[in-house]
Amino acid sequence: MNLQPLAPYLSIIEIILAIVLTALVLMQTKGSDLGGFLGGGGGDSSGTFRTRRGVEATMHRLSIIVSILFFINTILAFLAWG
């Protein structure tokens, strides 16, 4: 299977997926202080887990899907350029 003709397109898709994934991750960390961002407790969460609902749950699922697409595209781009 020759993926070399698709290499430039895969690179463009890689950049777009990276920007989208970065934006999704940054939007999910709303309302947390620096300690919560780095993995500490802090804030009102105090280390407990809470249920995601509505838009938050959709963004969580979407970020998982985009990260899987990013991983698959990275492998395909590596094979195309390799």
C-alpha positions as CSV (number, residue, x, y, z in Angstrom):
1,M,0.0,0.0,0.0
2,N,1.6,3.3,-1.2
3,L,0.7,6.2,1.1
4,Q,3.3,8.6,-0.2
5,P,0.9,10.6,-2.4
6,L,-1.2,11.3,0.7
7,A,1.7,12.5,2.8
8,P,1.1,16.3,2.4
9,Y,-2.6,15.9,3.1
10,L,-1.9,13.8,6.2
11,S,0.4,16.5,7.4
12,I,-2.3,19.2,7.1
13,I,-4.8,16.9,8.8
14,E,-2.2,16.4,11.6
15,I,-1.9,20.1,12.2
16,I,-5.6,20.6,12.2
17,L,-6.2,17.7,14.7
18,A,-3.4,19.1,16.9
19,I,-5.0,22.5,17.1
20,V,-8.5,21.1,17.7
21,L,-7.2,18.7,20.4
22,T,-5.3,21.5,22.2
23,A,-8.4,23.7,22.1
24,L,-10.6,20.9,23.5
25,V,-8.2,20.2,26.4
26,L,-7.8,23.8,27.3
27,M,-11.6,24.4,27.3
28,Q,-12.1,21.5,29.7
29,T,-9.8,22.9,32.4
30,K,-12.1,25.9,32.9
31,G,-12.5,27.1,36.5
32,S,-9.5,25.3,37.9
33,D,-6.6,26.9,39.7
34,L,-3.0,26.1,38.9
35,G,-2.9,23.3,41.5
36,G,-5.8,21.5,39.9
37,F,-4.3,22.0,36.5
38,L,-1.1,20.3,37.6
39,G,-2.9,17.4,39.3
40,G,-3.2,18.7,42.9
41,G,-6.5,19.0,44.8
42,G,-7.3,22.6,45.4
43,G,-10.5,24.5,44.6
44,D,-13.9,23.0,45.3
45,S,-13.0,19.6,43.9
46,S,-10.7,18.6,46.8
47,G,-9.5,15.6,45.0
48,T,-12.9,14.0,44.4
49,F,-14.3,12.9,41.1
50,R,-17.5,14.4,39.8
51,T,-19.9,13.4,37.0
52,R,-19.7,15.1,33.7
53,R,-23.0,16.3,32.3
54,G,-24.2,18.0,29.2
55,V,-21.7,20.0,27.2
56,E,-18.9,18.9,29.5
57,A,-19.6,15.2,28.8
58,T,-19.8,15.9,25.0
59,M,-16.5,17.7,25.1
60,H,-14.9,14.9,27.0
61,R,-16.1,12.3,24.4
62,L,-15.1,14.5,21.6
63,S,-11.6,15.0,22.9
64,I,-11.2,11.2,23.2
65,I,-12.3,10.8,19.6
66,V,-10.0,13.5,18.3
67,S,-7.1,12.0,20.2
68,I,-7.7,8.6,18.7
69,L,-7.9,10.2,15.2
70,F,-4.7,12.1,15.9
71,F,-2.9,8.9,16.9
72,I,-4.1,7.0,13.8
73,N,-3.2,9.9,11.6
74,T,0.3,10.2,13.1
75,I,0.9,6.5,12.3
76,L,-0.4,6.9,8.8
77,A,1.7,10.0,8.3
78,F,4.8,8.2,9.6
79,L,4.3,5.4,7.2
80,A,3.7,7.8,4.3
81,W,6.8,9.8,4.9
82,G,8.9,6.8,6.0
